[in-house]
Amino acid sequence: MTAPSKAPDRLDHFALFGLPRKLWIEMAPLEQKFLQLSWKLHPDNFVNATEQEREFSLQRSSEVNDAYRVLRDPVARVEYLLELEGARKEGEHKQQAPPELLEEVFELNESLDELREAKEAGGDLSTLKARLEAAQKNFQEKLGEVDEHLQVTAQQWDAATEAKAGDNDRKAIMVRLNELLNRRSYIRNLVNNVAKELT
Amino acid sequence: MGRIVGIDLGTTNSLVAYTDPQTGAPHCIAGPSGSTLCPSVVSLDPDGSIIVGEPARRRLLTQSERSIYSVKRLMGRGVADIQSELKLFPFRIDSTSQNVIRIKLGDRLFTPPEISAFILRELKNWAEAFFGETVDRAVITVPAYFNDAQRQATKDAGKIASLEVLRLVNEPTAAALAYGLHEKQRGRVAVYDLGGGTFDISVLKLISTGEGDIYQVLSTNGDTHLGGDDIDNLMQARIREKILHEHRVDVSAQPDLVQELRKALIAAKHQLSEGVATRLRFELPNGAVFAYELSRAEFESLLRPIVDRTIGPVKQALADAHLGPSEIDEVVLVGGTTRTPLIRSTVQEYFGRKPHTELNPDEVVALGAAVQANILDRGVKDMLLLDVTPLSLGIETYGGAVAKIIPRNSTIPASAQEMYTTGVDNQTGIEIHVLQGERELARDCRSLARFTLKVPPAPAGLPRIEVRFLIDANGILQVAAKDLRNGQQHSVEVQPSYGINDTEIERMLEESIEYAEQDFSERQVIEARTESEAILVATQKALANAESKLLSTEERAAIDQSVAALKESVAGNDYKLIRKRIDELNQATTHLAELVMNGAVSTVLEGRKLAEV
């Protein structure tokens, strides 16, 4: 089977909510707008309508829900913006360890292997678990750092958009955002894997 | 167009409800026995007719091989899925069943949607008798954690029962709707729904806007195979073991005894909601008597693991809603099993607040379904329900991995578009496998459908086919494909992995009509005649009573005249006329009934006085 890739959306999520393509979004007005659109477009209003109207309501209300799901999540929002601007394709970004983390990741994987072996052998797990918990905390902090970077870079994007900056500036910011997203997803997978082994 | 109703198609009991157009309040409709609960039991009579509800439940003891209960556990499932259930439930599955399960009742085979359709038809009959009009549309509730195949099977059951299913509503959401209307609740609400066979937890936000109230589901979780049935099975296993140990009698070898034991234990379970102990007593086939005192402590020790299993989904639902237990403003208990004191105290402890139990936990889901039915029917609206999909939707990618395209707890309708192309020159088809579940590998998720996208021959990588996956407001998947090079819409034939196709549904619909004894008006005439017989006999008896001498001549003449008129109408086929004459006779005999009643009371009193003297 062929690997699927994201198709371009017919309706841009930002436009659907009447928003500019910026990354800072106020939550309360977004929710208001979501409820308003849902009130008008939900299929429950069209049960006794024509086939065509029902189909329209189904398509439109699903677009509203899809858009709200993405826009209210700060990370999904960045990913979506990059896809929209053609700066990111799903499946293209490889899960590669960021070079400066290589050593720590290597150690972590070794500890994970040891823990699995010890679990099978039924040995004492407390020291290994303590080591992994420390590593997990360390990576969680790194995740926090990435999120801070992401926020700062998002602000730069919004500033560049407001200033109507040139293509090169915008592209440079998008490359940074893309790198941060990849790094975030890598670290998050690590943290999840450790959490799975520890429970 | 006929009337619309809300139906709770439950594992143990099913109910039908409607909304009073004057007051806007929902009410459950009672069946012929006067109860609003219709046991979800179906039995095939040796004469070939289908018996549903309480009479069928009684046959579980005498004709277990022709009867079935808890069929909801089999809805939308494949033979391979239910092997563990078969050890606990006396389902008689046809051995030639492949993907679709076929259940044996006597010498006939039925699919789970057909069995469910018999129950739906029975409820439809109850409602039609109540309204005196046909019922052709329904809102049916399903466990929130039901997957696509289970929802589709429920919708199919509606179709087979000649009901247009306007919406499938999640059970906890329906309960919240009923409570919201009743209590005018606002804020964040958790609904804990432990029924006969399924457990659901839903977290909702109730919002008042200028236009009306919005019930937004934030998250849902659950277990479609956890409920009161499991408690019954654990109790049964314990008692069977005791009987085997003490009397060397293997209960499981005797289906009738199994059913008798099951019935007694369900009664014991209900008693233990109030009392601290209950006595069990059975006569065994070898003449021995098994007697045992079951304490609440022993019962709760069996129940504890089941209650604990509900906590995992509760935690996950709260985490998905980004809320802690203390941030929940109201907790609502739904489902008969939540009458158990241990469950009430566990839920109260976890959320740190007393749960709502004001509405009858057996009826609340049906009431909510009736509220939603009314909203859909009227088109005027002051209320909106925004529900979510309980499970992530994914597609299989390289190496058997799953790419999630619609995450769980997405508000529905929800959709995702994926772009496909070919890998080799002149490739004419692309295989797509759609799955539902949270696991990372396709083999650990639920297979929903496999289909082949047809592609016109072209060099590799040139075709661009966009596939749109859409989960509709019922939580059911739709797929559409579009060739982006020419804008042509492809129809996609999605063959569900575990469902039945439209042709089969048509056939089942035809067969079910064959089973549905008579049409609506014929049935009405029969019921009206039966009722008139009863009232004529009662009147005759009352007139023979000494107290009837106290009637005035006019009163006596009026009664005689009404009796004659009713007898005359019964000869005809107009059920409305018969009902009118029954009412008239009822009115004419009001005073007579009073006289007879007074006479009976004074006799009793005199009798007592005599005894006292």
Interface residues (C-beta under 8 A of the other chain):
Chain A: M1 T2 A3 P4 S5 K6 A7 D9 L35 S38 W39 H42 P43 D44 N45 V47 N48 L58 S61 S62 E63 N65 D66 Y68 R69
Chain B: L166 R167 I207 T209 E211 G212 I214 Q216 I375 L376 D377 G379 K381 L384 L385 L386 I395 E396 T397 Y398 A403 P407 S410 T411 I412 P413 A414 S415 A416 Q417 E418 M419 Y420 T421 T422 G423 I430 E431 I432 H433 E466 V467 L470 I471 D472 A473
